């Protein structure tokens, strides 16, 4: 039997909540949306660039968002001494470009693991907690949440188009 990406039950952001719960809810909904765009697809479909001339793929988006989760929440906010998952100085776009059908299942598991690790890394931090970037900017955890929601929203739009081109599936 050929492996296919598992179904994801999308969480819904709360309609009434405090700020932290609202931001977390929207981020979780967007995380689940990307995973749901992959559900039921084979590794071959996940690595198919389907919106020519772009080489963007669903697996590339999954790998990219694992990097982004890791970079913002764990490396920058929490200060964990961790390196990148997929890219390097020699291959800065490897998360998008170095794809192999044999790694599809692992890449989806990695995204899920990075999401869990990201949530754990900031669970005890307040939205007003800050960190300083290597270029000297001071950024709050609140900004990171908003940025991550924006990042997922933008890439989920890409995922919508890619998925529709792969098998005609549409929806939220």
C-alpha positions, 0 to 999 in steps of 0.5 A: 500500500502506498503511503499518503499524507494523513488526514488532519482535523483542523482546529477552529480559532476561538471567537471569544478569547484573551489575546494569547488564546486568540493568537494561538488559535489562529496559528493552530488553525493555519498550521492545520490548514497547511497539513490538511492541504497535503492530506490524502496525497502521495509522496509523488504528488507532494513533490509535484510543482503544479503551478508552472513556471513556479517550482513550488511544491506542497512538500517544499511548503511543509519543509519551509514552515518547519524551518520557520517554526524552528527559527522563530520560536525555538532559535530566536525567541527561546534562544535554543542552540539549534541549527537549520533542518534543511537549508545550509549556506551552500543551499539556502533554498534547500527546504524548497528545492532539495525534495525527495519522495522518500522523505515526504512522510518524515517531512510531515512528521518533522513539521508536526514535531517542530510545531509541538516543540515551538509551542513548548518553547514559548509556553511560559513566555509572555506576549510582551517578552522580547529578544534581539535579532542579530541585526539589532532589532528588538522583537516581541513574542506577540510580533512573532505570533502575528508574523507566523499567522501571516506566513502561514496565511500567505503559504496556505494561499499557495497551497490552495492553488497547488492542491487544486492543480494536483487533483482538483481539490478545493476548500478551506 
